[in-house]
Amino acid sequence: MNILDKIVKDKRIEVNLRKGLIPLSQLEASVLFDRDSVSLAHALRNSRTGIIAEHKRRSPSKSVINQDLNVQDVAKGYEQAGVCGMSVLTDGKYFGGSLDDLLLARAAVKMPLLRKEFIIDTYQIIEAKAYGADVILLIAAILSKAEIKRFSELAKSLGLDVLLEVHNEEELHKSIMPSLDMLGVNNRNLKTFEVSLETSKELSEIIPDDFVKVSESGISSIEAIKELRPYGYQGFLIGENFMKTGNPGTGATEFINALN
Ligand SMILES: O=P(O)(O)OC[C@@H](O)[C@@H](O)c1c[nH]c2ccccc12
C-alpha cells in the first residue's frame, strides 16, 4: 500500500471517531462558525509576491522538520512578513499537527488560514469552519469527481475558499468545476515523494485562467518563484524552507523582501 492510501485509511477511522466525540450540531454552535471568512484567492490576486507559508512540524517524506516552535509565534511571524495566507497542517499521525494548531493560529492572526488536511468527509469541512479556517484543501488524488463537487459546494456555502490540488493531467480534467477558487499543482508526488517544479510548468497550460494558480511544495528559492511566474502562477505554497529555520517569520520576511 502506498503512503497516501495508508493516510486515507487511517483518516477514515479517525473521522469516524471524531464524529462520535463531537456532534455536528456542537461544531455548528461554535463561536467561530459565524465568523466571516477572508478570501485567500482575493489576497493572492492582489499580491505582488503570492506567498502562502505553512506550519509543518514533520512529514512522512522528511520526518522531523521542526518540533520546537510555537504555532502562534510562527503565525505572527508570517503575518508580519506580509504573506498572503498561512497553511496549518492539522493531521496528527503523519504531520504532527492538530485542530488546536489551527485554533491557536486563528487566535493570533487575521490573515486567511488554510486547513491543510486529507479531507474525505463533509464533517471535516464543518470542523474547518468551526476551528477558524478560511480555506480548505481538496486533494484530487483521493477524491471522486462527485466528492469534489459535493465538498467544494458545501465549502462555498459556508463562505470558505477552496484550493483543489492536482498532480497530473488526469486529476486536473476530473476536477475542473466552478465551485473551486484556486488550483494547486503539487510538485511533490504524494505517492513517491519525488519533487519536480516541472510538474507546475507542464500543467499550467491546461489550467483555465478563471482559477488562481498555486504552485505547491519543494520551493526553496526566489529563483524558483521567478521561474514559475511566467507560467501564470500567483500563489506559492512554502513549508519546509521556512519551518526548518529557528524563526520561520524571518525566513519569510527575507523571501518577500527579495521578491519585492
Ligand atoms: O514543505 P514544502 O515542500 O514547501 O511543501 C509545502 C506543502 O506544499 C506540502 O506540505 C503539501 C502540499 N500538499 C499537501 C497535502 C497534504 C500534506 C502536505 C502537503
The ligand as an ORCA input file, in Angstrom:
! r2SCAN-3c Opt
* xyz 0 1
  O       7.342     21.809      2.682
  P       7.175     22.122      1.226
  O       7.968     21.231      0.318
  O       7.433     23.588      0.960
  O       5.628     21.833      0.877
  C       4.566     22.571      1.451
  C       3.219     21.965      1.004
  O       3.083     22.160     -0.364
  C       3.106     20.486      1.372
  O       3.193     20.371      2.755
  C       1.825     19.830      0.870
  C       1.230     20.036     -0.333
  N       0.106     19.316     -0.469
  C      -0.066     18.591      0.654
  C      -1.095     17.702      1.010
  C      -1.023     17.134      2.250
  C       0.030     17.385      3.126
  C       1.054     18.264      2.792
  C       1.007     18.867      1.552
*
